[in-house]
Structure formats: structure tokens, C-alpha cells
Amino acid sequence: MKKIQLKNIIWKEGEYYVAQCLNVDISSFGDNKKDALNNLNEALELYFEDEKGSSIAEVKNPELFTSSLNHV
């Protein structure tokens, strides 16, 4: 079994917390941060269990940027 390091982000959206992995396109949610991260870990375990040789993108020093656009 190989141990991998993944970078995750978490934010509040409405009444729930959303946790998302930046290395693979997996996210989950929960009533609080701890629940959201636990649910994300479970989703990631299931993802890697089913995926043989799945590709993991390396994420180095992610930055948060704000952008704006005109929306009609």
C-alpha cells in the first residue's frame, strides 16, 4: 500500500461545508468541517479503490484568486 499526500480545500456553502480534493476531481460535504473532511476521505478511498492506475495531479503552492465577470 502506497501512502499519498493530497491537497484539499474546504468552504461553507449555504448551511453545509464543502470539501474538495485539488489533486483529483472529488468533493463531498457535511454539517461541519470535520464531517465534510471525513466524507471527502471516504469518497477518496472509494475512488482509489475502484480506479486502477489512476492519475494524481501534483498541486504545488495553490493560491486563491478572485475574479469578476459581467453576467446578465
Helices and strands as residue ranges (DSSP letters): E 8-13, E 16-21, E 26-30, H 33-50
